[in-house]
Amino acid sequence: MSNNPGQVIQVPNTLRLKVGGRFGSIDPSAIAKAEAALKSLAGNFSQWLQDELDKLEAARQRIRAEGVTPDTVEQLYFRAHDLKGLGATYEFPLVTRIAASLCKLIDNTEKRAAAPMVLIDAHIDAIKAAVRDDIKTDTHPVGRVLIQELERRVAEHAAG
C-alpha cells in the first residue's frame, strides 16, 4: 500500500469567461423587449387557451367513442401535458397545476388504462371550470379546494 494522500487539481472555471460571468452578458433591454412582446400577445391568450381546451375535450370524446386504448389515452396525455406547460404562460397557473395532476394520473403508460375515467373527467371539468370562471390560482377558495381534492384523489389512486 502507498501512503500517497493524492493530489487535488484545481481546474479553472472557463465557462464563466465564455458566458460573461454571472449573467453579465444578458442585455436587460432584450429582456424588456421579450416581456413587452409577450405582453402584446396577452390579448390572444384566451383564444389560444380555448383552442387547447377544445383539443383536450376532443381527446376525452375520442376515449368515450373508441374506448380506453393506448392511443386514445396517449392523446389525452399529450393534451394535458401541453396545458401543463401553457397554463401559466396564459396566466392560469391553476390550469397548469390541474393539468400536472392529470398528467401524474396517466403518466405511466402501463397503468394508464387503469386510471378511473371519473377522475380523468373531474380534471378536465376542473380545467374548463377554472377557465370559464376566471379562477387563475389556488389562492382562490374554489381553486384551492379543486386542486387539493384532485391531487388527493390522484395520490390515493397511485397508492392503490
N, CA, C and O of each residue as an XYZ file, in Angstrom:
640
protein
N       0.822     -1.175      0.000
C       0.000      0.000      0.000
C       0.867      1.239      0.000
O       1.947      1.275      0.589
N       0.364      2.246     -0.673
C       1.085      3.507     -0.767
C       0.534      4.482      0.258
O      -0.662      4.481      0.552
N       1.391      5.291      0.786
C       0.981      6.326      1.731
C       0.772      7.673      1.046
O       0.683      8.705      1.710
N       0.693      7.660     -0.269
C       0.490      8.886     -1.029
C      -0.942      9.364     -0.825
O      -1.871      8.654     -1.209
N      -1.158     10.536     -0.238
C      -2.507     11.003      0.053
C      -3.264     11.489     -1.189
O      -4.458     11.772     -1.097
N      -2.620     11.589     -2.310
C      -3.289     12.071     -3.519
C      -3.040     13.553     -3.711
O      -2.402     14.204     -2.883
N      -3.536     14.062     -4.783
C      -3.323     15.462     -5.104
C      -4.623     16.041     -5.668
O      -5.279     15.410     -6.497
N      -4.985     17.219     -5.227
C      -6.162     17.906     -5.723
C      -5.713     18.885     -6.792
O      -4.815     19.698     -6.574
N      -6.351     18.796     -7.951
C      -6.015     19.698     -9.047
C      -7.167     20.679     -9.226
O      -8.302     20.267     -9.466
N      -6.890     21.943     -9.115
C      -7.902     22.979     -9.307
C      -7.969     23.320    -10.796
O      -6.984     23.757    -11.390
N      -9.139     23.114    -11.383
C      -9.350     23.419    -12.792
C      -9.993     24.795    -12.883
O     -10.967     25.069    -12.182
N      -9.469     25.651    -13.725
C     -10.062     26.989    -13.824
C     -11.479     26.920    -14.419
O     -11.770     26.055    -15.245
N     -12.342     27.829    -13.994
C     -13.719     27.891    -14.474
C     -13.751     28.723    -15.751
O     -13.958     29.936    -15.706
N     -13.547     28.071    -16.880
C     -13.521     28.788    -18.157
C     -14.923     29.064    -18.686
O     -15.097     29.908    -19.565
N     -15.915     28.369    -18.166
C     -17.279     28.619    -18.602
C     -17.692     30.048    -18.269
O     -18.337     30.715    -19.078
N     -17.326     30.513    -17.091
C     -17.674     31.878    -16.692
C     -17.093     32.891    -17.672
O     -17.745     33.882    -18.001
N     -15.873     32.648    -18.140
C     -15.264     33.552    -19.107
C     -16.016     33.528    -20.437
O     -16.141     34.556    -21.103
N     -16.513     32.360    -20.818
C     -17.200     32.213    -22.101
C     -18.579     32.857    -22.103
O     -19.004     33.398    -23.124
N     -19.285     32.810    -20.976
C     -20.636     33.369    -20.935
C     -20.684     34.747    -20.287
O     -21.766     35.319    -20.154
N     -19.570     35.283    -19.889
C     -19.542     36.649    -19.405
C     -19.815     36.816    -17.923
O     -20.357     37.843    -17.513
N     -19.461     35.855    -17.125
C     -19.669     35.989    -15.692
C     -21.106     35.691    -15.319
O     -21.834     35.072    -16.094
N     -21.513     36.116    -14.159
C     -22.872     35.836    -13.678
C     -23.873     36.732    -14.390
O     -24.142     37.850    -13.949
N     -24.413     36.245    -15.477
C     -25.432     36.923    -16.274
C     -24.960     38.276    -16.789
O     -25.775     39.135    -17.128
N     -23.640     38.467    -16.846
C     -23.111     39.746    -17.283
C     -23.396     40.053    -18.736
O     -23.484     41.225    -19.103
N     -23.542     39.054    -19.567
C     -23.706     39.327    -20.985
C     -25.166     39.420    -21.417
O     -25.434     39.659    -22.594
N     -26.111     39.239    -20.507
C     -27.517     39.332    -20.857
C     -27.908     40.805    -20.880
O     -27.715     41.531    -19.905
N     -28.447     41.219    -21.985
C     -28.828     42.614    -22.176
C     -30.197     42.859    -21.550
O     -31.184     42.273    -21.992
N     -30.277     43.703    -20.541
C     -31.571     43.975    -19.899
C     -32.619     44.509    -20.879
O     -33.810     44.249    -20.713
N     -32.190     45.239    -21.878
C     -33.158     45.762    -22.844
C     -33.751     44.629    -23.684
O     -34.900     44.715    -24.117
N     -32.973     43.568    -23.914
C     -33.500     42.413    -24.643
C     -34.571     41.711    -23.818
O     -35.586     41.267    -24.356
N     -34.348     41.613    -22.532
C     -35.345     41.009    -21.647
C     -36.607     41.862    -21.635
O     -37.717     41.333    -21.692
N     -36.441     43.159    -21.563
C     -37.592     44.064    -21.566
C     -38.373     43.939    -22.874
O     -39.604     43.952    -22.869
N     -37.662     43.820    -23.984
C     -38.335     43.656    -25.279
C     -39.110     42.346    -25.331
O     -40.232     42.305    -25.836
N     -38.516     41.274    -24.810
C     -39.199     39.977    -24.797
C     -40.450     40.028    -23.928
O     -41.496     39.498    -24.303
N     -40.340     40.669    -22.766
C     -41.503     40.800    -21.888
C     -42.589     41.643    -22.541
O     -43.773     41.334    -22.404
N     -42.212     42.689    -23.238
C     -43.185     43.538    -23.935
C     -43.867     42.761    -25.057
O     -45.072     42.891    -25.275
N     -43.080     41.953    -25.766
C     -43.657     41.148    -26.852
C     -44.664     40.148    -26.292
O     -45.736     39.953    -26.866
N     -44.323     39.521    -25.183
C     -45.240     38.571    -24.560
C     -46.501     39.289    -24.083
O     -47.609     38.773    -24.234
N     -46.330     40.470    -23.513
C     -47.484     41.228    -23.044
C     -48.387     41.632    -24.208
O     -49.609     41.661    -24.067
N     -47.793     41.941    -25.346
C     -48.600     42.331    -26.506
C     -49.414     41.153    -27.041
O     -50.433     41.349    -27.703
N     -48.965     39.939    -26.754
C     -49.686     38.746    -27.194
C     -50.778     38.332    -26.207
O     -51.590     37.458    -26.511
N     -50.797     38.945    -25.051
C     -51.729     38.540    -23.996
C     -53.176     38.585    -24.449
O     -54.003     37.826    -23.942
N     -53.496     39.448    -25.379
C     -54.861     39.515    -25.891
C     -55.281     38.243    -26.598
O     -56.474     37.967    -26.725
N     -54.320     37.470    -27.057
C     -54.606     36.206    -27.742
C     -54.698     35.024    -26.787
O     -55.152     33.947    -27.174
N     -54.271     35.218    -25.543
C     -54.185     34.105    -24.608
C     -55.509     33.377    -24.438
O     -55.542     32.146    -24.431
N     -56.595     34.117    -24.302
C     -57.871     33.447    -24.043
C     -58.268     32.566    -25.221
O     -58.786     31.469    -25.016
N     -58.039     33.020    -26.444
C     -58.375     32.188    -27.607
C     -57.451     30.979    -27.701
O     -57.901     29.871    -27.996
N     -56.175     31.188    -27.454
C     -55.225     30.071    -27.516
C     -55.542     29.046    -26.432
O     -55.459     27.840    -26.664
N     -55.902     29.529    -25.256
C     -56.263     28.620    -24.173
C     -57.528     27.849    -24.538
O     -57.627     26.650    -24.278
N     -58.481     28.532    -25.132
C     -59.706     27.849    -25.558
C     -59.401     26.789    -26.609
O     -60.010     25.719    -26.603
N     -58.471     27.071    -27.505
C     -58.065     26.086    -28.511
C     -57.495     24.833    -27.836
O     -57.771     23.709    -28.256
N     -56.706     25.042    -26.795
C     -56.136     23.909    -26.054
C     -57.231     23.131    -25.331
O     -57.194     21.901    -25.287
N     -58.201     23.839    -24.767
C     -59.320     23.172    -24.099
C     -60.129     22.353    -25.096
O     -60.583     21.254    -24.775
N     -60.311     22.883    -26.304
C     -61.039     22.141    -27.340
C     -60.308     20.844    -27.701
O     -60.939     19.808    -27.907
N     -58.986     20.909    -27.776
C     -58.191     19.708    -28.072
C     -58.311     18.690    -26.936
O     -58.417     17.487    -27.177
N     -58.294     19.184    -25.703
C     -58.438     18.301    -24.543
C     -59.804     17.628    -24.554
O     -59.914     16.424    -24.320
N     -60.837     18.409    -24.826
C     -62.190     17.854    -24.880
C     -62.319     16.852    -26.027
O     -62.982     15.826    -25.873
N     -61.704     17.130    -27.158
C     -61.744     16.195    -28.292
C     -61.070     14.874    -27.925
O     -61.528     13.804    -28.327
N     -59.981     14.955    -27.162
C     -59.301     13.726    -26.721
C     -60.205     12.932    -25.781
O     -60.253     11.705    -25.858
N     -60.912     13.615    -24.905
C     -61.841     12.931    -23.998
C     -62.970     12.278    -24.801
O     -63.323     11.126    -24.548
N     -63.526     12.996    -25.748
C     -64.625     12.448    -26.549
C     -64.164     11.249    -27.383
O     -64.933     10.320    -27.630
N     -62.913     11.284    -27.807
C     -62.382     10.142    -28.548
C     -62.308      8.907    -27.655
O     -62.591      7.799    -28.109
N     -61.935      9.084    -26.407
C     -61.918      7.964    -25.463
C     -63.331      7.427    -25.278
O     -63.540      6.214    -25.254
N     -64.283      8.313    -25.150
C     -65.672      7.876    -24.988
C     -66.176      7.122    -26.215
O     -66.939      6.163    -26.091
N     -65.751      7.556    -27.393
C     -66.214      6.928    -28.635
C     -65.486      5.624    -28.937
O     -66.106      4.651    -29.366
N     -64.176      5.599    -28.715
C     -63.360      4.452    -29.106
C     -62.931      3.576    -27.941
O     -62.418      2.474    -28.134
N     -63.146      4.074    -26.732
C     -62.723      3.328    -25.558
C     -61.308      3.700    -25.144
O     -60.610      4.456    -25.819
N     -60.916      3.144    -24.020
C     -59.573      3.384    -23.497
C     -58.609      2.457    -24.226
O     -58.610      1.242    -24.026
N     -57.802      3.054    -25.061
C     -56.760      2.315    -25.792
C     -55.446      3.031    -25.543
O     -55.446      4.179    -25.098
N     -54.335      2.380    -25.819
C     -53.057      3.091    -25.644
C     -53.009      4.405    -26.430
O     -52.467      5.399    -25.946
N     -53.572      4.407    -27.635
C     -53.529      5.612    -28.462
C     -54.449      6.710    -27.937
O     -54.052      7.874    -27.896
N     -55.668      6.363    -27.536
C     -56.600      7.404    -27.087
C     -56.137      8.039    -25.779
O     -56.264      9.250    -25.596
N     -55.606      7.235    -24.881
C     -55.137      7.796    -23.611
C     -53.841      8.579    -23.817
O     -53.594      9.569    -23.129
N     -53.020      8.135    -24.759
C     -51.789      8.880    -25.053
C     -52.126     10.264    -25.607
O     -51.484     11.251    -25.248
N     -53.121     10.337    -26.468
C     -53.525     11.636    -26.997
C     -54.040     12.547    -25.881
O     -53.756     13.745    -25.870
N     -54.787     11.980    -24.956
C     -55.248     12.758    -23.809
C     -54.057     13.240    -22.980
O     -54.025     14.386    -22.533
N     -53.096     12.367    -22.783
C     -51.890     12.737    -22.030
C     -51.176     13.903    -22.713
O     -50.767     14.853    -22.046
N     -51.023     13.837    -24.035
C     -50.346     14.920    -24.763
C     -51.080     16.251    -24.583
O     -50.452     17.292    -24.391
N     -52.403     16.208    -24.645
C     -53.186     17.440    -24.477
C     -53.012     17.993    -23.066
O     -52.835     19.198    -22.884
N     -53.061     17.108    -22.065
C     -52.871     17.538    -20.681
C     -51.461     18.089    -20.477
O     -51.265     19.086    -19.782
N     -50.492     17.431    -21.087
C     -49.102     17.866    -20.959
C     -48.915     19.255    -21.581
O     -48.198     20.094    -21.036
N     -49.559     19.486    -22.717
C     -49.490     20.808    -23.336
C     -50.064     21.871    -22.397
O     -49.474     22.937    -22.222
N     -51.208     21.575    -21.799
C     -51.818     22.529    -20.872
C     -50.963     22.731    -19.627
O     -50.923     23.824    -19.064
N     -50.293     21.691    -19.210
C     -49.398     21.806    -18.058
C     -48.323     22.856    -18.346
O     -47.952     23.636    -17.469
N     -47.839     22.864    -19.565
C     -46.807     23.823    -19.933
C     -47.336     25.206    -20.270
O     -46.633     26.201    -20.092
N     -48.563     25.277    -20.753
C     -49.084     26.550    -21.243
C     -49.957     27.307    -20.250
O     -50.126     28.519    -20.384
N     -50.506     26.630    -19.273
C     -51.433     27.279    -18.353
C     -50.873     28.546    -17.730
O     -51.508     29.600    -17.777
N     -49.706     28.449    -17.157
C     -49.109     29.619    -16.509
C     -48.752     30.689    -17.535
O     -48.901     31.880    -17.261
N     -48.291     30.285    -18.693
C     -47.980     31.244    -19.749
C     -49.222     32.035    -20.126
O     -49.148     33.236    -20.385
N     -50.361     31.358    -20.156
C     -51.628     32.009    -20.489
C     -52.295     32.627    -19.267
O     -53.486     32.938    -19.284
N     -51.515     32.799    -18.213
C     -51.931     33.474    -16.985
C     -52.947     32.676    -16.167
O     -53.781     33.251    -15.468
N     -52.869     31.346    -16.260
C     -53.705     30.455    -15.458
C     -52.826     29.392    -14.792
O     -52.837     28.234    -15.210
N     -52.069     29.773    -13.763
C     -51.240     28.778    -13.094
C     -52.044     27.621    -12.500
O     -51.519     26.518    -12.352
N     -53.305     27.860    -12.162
C     -54.141     26.773    -11.644
C     -54.355     25.716    -12.724
O     -54.361     24.523    -12.422
N     -54.528     26.130    -13.964
C     -54.678     25.171    -15.065
C     -53.409     24.339    -15.192
O     -53.475     23.130    -15.417
N     -52.270     24.974    -15.051
C     -51.002     24.230    -15.082
C     -50.987     23.162    -14.000
O     -50.595     22.023    -14.252
N     -51.405     23.522    -12.817
C     -51.366     22.577    -11.689
C     -52.378     21.444    -11.857
O     -52.067     20.292    -11.553
N     -53.584     21.755    -12.338
C     -54.585     20.704    -12.553
C     -54.116     19.778    -13.673
O     -54.235     18.558    -13.562
N     -53.590     20.350    -14.737
C     -53.088     19.532    -15.842
C     -51.917     18.667    -15.382
O     -51.779     17.530    -15.832
N     -51.082     19.184    -14.501
C     -49.973     18.390    -13.958
C     -50.511     17.204    -13.163
O     -49.961     16.104    -13.225
N     -51.575     17.432    -12.427
C     -52.194     16.348    -11.665
C     -52.763     15.285    -12.608
O     -52.624     14.087    -12.361
N     -53.397     15.729    -13.675
C     -53.912     14.790    -14.673
C     -52.770     14.015    -15.326
O     -52.874     12.807    -15.534
N     -51.698     14.701    -15.642
C     -50.531     14.021    -16.218
C     -50.001     12.964    -15.255
O     -49.658     11.858    -15.670
N     -49.935     13.301    -13.989
C     -49.452     12.341    -12.992
C     -50.357     11.107    -12.956
O     -49.880      9.982    -12.813
N     -51.661     11.330    -13.087
C     -52.624     10.233    -13.065
C     -52.404      9.265    -14.226
O     -52.545      8.054    -14.057
N     -52.060      9.788    -15.399
C     -51.939      8.940    -16.597
C     -50.527      8.931    -17.161
O     -50.324      8.612    -18.332
N     -49.558      9.276    -16.336
C     -48.166      9.361    -16.780
C     -47.574      7.997    -17.137
O     -46.868      7.867    -18.137
N     -47.855      7.008    -16.339
C     -47.280      5.680    -16.543
C     -48.030      4.972    -17.670
O     -49.211      4.654    -17.532
N     -47.340      4.727    -18.787
C     -48.005      4.152    -19.961
C     -48.600      2.776    -19.686
O     -49.581      2.389    -20.321
N     -48.019      2.041    -18.753
C     -48.522      0.700    -18.462
C     -49.721      0.712    -17.519
O     -50.434     -0.287    -17.416
N     -49.952      1.829    -16.831
C     -51.060      1.906    -15.875
C     -52.151      2.880    -16.321
O     -53.135      3.072    -15.607
N     -51.988      3.494    -17.492
C     -52.957      4.499    -17.957
C     -54.367      3.945    -18.054
O     -55.329      4.608    -17.667
N     -54.489      2.748    -18.562
C     -55.819      2.177    -18.769
C     -56.554      1.962    -17.447
O     -57.782      1.879    -17.427
N     -55.818      1.872    -16.355
C     -56.444      1.648    -15.050
C     -56.895      2.948    -14.385
O     -57.546      2.919    -13.340
N     -56.559      4.068    -14.977
C     -56.962      5.348    -14.388
C     -58.478      5.477    -14.473
O     -59.057      5.280    -15.542
N     -59.121      5.805    -13.367
C     -60.583      5.919    -13.381
C     -61.041      7.080    -14.262
O     -60.591      8.215    -14.104
N     -61.934      6.777    -15.179
C     -62.428      7.815    -16.091
C     -63.113      8.935    -15.333
O     -63.072     10.088    -15.762
N     -63.738      8.617    -14.218
C     -64.402      9.656    -13.433
C     -63.381     10.670    -12.906
O     -63.691     11.856    -12.789
N     -62.182     10.215    -12.591
C     -61.141     11.119    -12.108
C     -60.535     11.913    -13.267
O     -60.187     13.084    -13.111
N     -60.413     11.278    -14.412
C     -59.969     11.999    -15.612
C     -60.981     13.101    -15.935
O     -60.611     14.251    -16.175
N     -62.259     12.730    -15.937
C     -63.318     13.710    -16.205
C     -63.283     14.859    -15.204
O     -63.465     16.017    -15.580
N     -63.053     14.549    -13.947
C     -63.013     15.588    -12.917
C     -61.897     16.599    -13.203
O     -62.078     17.801    -13.008
N     -60.748     16.110    -13.664
C     -59.650     17.011    -14.010
C     -60.028     17.902    -15.195
O     -59.835     19.117    -15.156
N     -60.559     17.295    -16.225
C     -60.916     18.070    -17.422
C     -61.988     19.089    -17.081
O     -61.903     20.246    -17.493
N     -62.992     18.667    -16.332
C     -64.058     19.593    -15.942
C     -63.528     20.717    -15.051
O     -63.982     21.857    -15.151
N     -62.575     20.399    -14.185
C     -61.983     21.420    -13.317
C     -61.197     22.444    -14.138
O     -61.258     23.642    -13.862
N     -60.467     21.978    -15.136
C     -59.722     22.895    -16.002
C     -60.696     23.822    -16.728
O     -60.503     25.036    -16.774
N     -61.731     23.230    -17.285
C     -62.711     24.034    -18.015
C     -63.420     25.030    -17.090
O     -63.657     26.174    -17.479
N     -63.752     24.606    -15.888
C     -64.415     25.494    -14.928
C     -63.495     26.634    -14.501
O     -63.933     27.777    -14.371
N     -62.226     26.318    -14.285
C     -61.277     27.359    -13.884
C     -61.188     28.439    -14.961
O     -61.181     29.631    -14.652
N     -61.122     28.022    -16.210
C     -61.035     28.995    -17.298
C     -62.357     29.754    -17.432
O     -62.365     30.980    -17.549
N     -63.457     29.030    -17.413
C     -64.773     29.651    -17.563
C     -65.030     30.698    -16.480
O     -65.545     31.780    -16.762
N     -64.667     30.367    -15.239
C     -64.951     31.245    -14.104
C     -63.777     32.153    -13.746
O     -63.804     32.843    -12.727
N     -62.748     32.147    -14.592
C     -61.578     33.012    -14.418
C     -60.890     32.781    -13.067
O     -60.480     33.726    -12.393
N     -60.778     31.525    -12.696
C     -60.081     31.146    -11.459
C     -58.647     30.809    -11.856
O     -58.364     29.727    -12.370
N     -57.769     31.744    -11.610
C     -56.416     31.623    -12.145
C     -55.425     30.941    -11.213
O     -54.462     30.329    -11.675
N     -55.649     31.039     -9.906
C     -54.659     30.497     -8.962
C     -55.341     29.694     -7.861
O     -56.562     29.707     -7.707
N     -54.507     29.000     -7.106
C     -55.033     28.230     -5.982
C     -55.232     29.099     -4.750
O     -55.574     28.589     -3.683
N     -55.024     30.402     -4.883
C     -55.371     31.292     -3.778
C     -56.866     31.604     -3.777
O     -57.410     32.067     -2.774
N     -57.514     31.354     -4.884
C     -58.974     31.474     -4.959
C     -59.552     30.308     -4.163
O     -59.067     29.185     -4.304
N     -60.569     30.531     -3.333
C     -61.079     29.446     -2.484
C     -61.572     28.231     -3.274
O     -61.344     27.094     -2.863
N     -62.235     28.460     -4.387
C     -62.704     27.329     -5.198
C     -61.516     26.630     -5.844
O     -61.457     25.401     -5.877
N     -60.583     27.403     -6.351
C     -59.392     26.817     -6.961
C     -58.608     25.962     -5.983
O     -58.130     24.882     -6.327
N     -58.482     26.454     -4.766
C     -57.741     25.711     -3.731
C     -58.421     24.373     -3.438
O     -57.755     23.340     -3.371
N     -59.743     24.391     -3.264
C     -60.469     23.153     -2.969
C     -60.377     22.180     -4.140
O     -60.169     20.983     -3.944
N     -60.531     22.694     -5.350
C     -60.451     21.833     -6.539
C     -59.114     21.105     -6.618
O     -59.065     19.880     -6.729
N     -58.038     21.870     -6.560
C     -56.725     21.246     -6.762
C     -56.363     20.338     -5.597
O     -55.761     19.284     -5.806
N     -56.711     20.714     -4.395
C     -56.386     19.846     -3.258
C     -57.107     18.505     -3.370
O     -56.521     17.452     -3.122
N     -58.370     18.556     -3.741
C     -59.138     17.313     -3.861
C     -58.624     16.449     -5.016
O     -58.488     15.234     -4.874
N     -58.344     17.069     -6.139
C     -57.838     16.298     -7.283
C     -56.495     15.649     -6.958
O     -56.284     14.469     -7.241
N     -55.599     16.415     -6.370
C     -54.284     15.865     -6.023
C     -54.418     14.753     -4.975
O     -53.684     13.766     -5.020
N     -55.343     14.912     -4.042
C     -55.547     13.874     -3.026
C     -56.041     12.596     -3.692
O     -55.573     11.504     -3.368
N     -56.974     12.725     -4.612
C     -57.533     11.544     -5.286
C     -56.475     10.867     -6.154
O     -56.421      9.638     -6.212
N     -55.654     11.632     -6.813
C     -54.580     11.040     -7.628
C     -53.597     10.301     -6.723
O     -53.146      9.208     -7.064
N     -53.266     10.878     -5.590
C     -52.359     10.219     -4.643
C     -52.973      8.917     -4.127
O     -52.276      7.910     -4.005
N     -54.265      8.930     -3.827
C     -54.941      7.706     -3.372
C     -54.916      6.638     -4.467
O     -54.670      5.464     -4.192
N     -55.167      7.047     -5.685
C     -55.152      6.096     -6.797
C     -53.744      5.507     -6.970
O     -53.588      4.304     -7.177
N     -52.738      6.359     -6.884
C     -51.360      5.887     -7.040
C     -50.962      4.913     -5.929
O     -50.198      3.974     -6.152
N     -51.494      5.155     -4.728
C     -51.170      4.288     -3.588
C     -51.866      2.926     -3.701
O     -51.488      1.961     -3.037
N     -52.875      2.875     -4.545
C     -53.538      1.586     -4.774
C     -54.703      1.418     -3.912
O     -55.375      0.389     -3.977
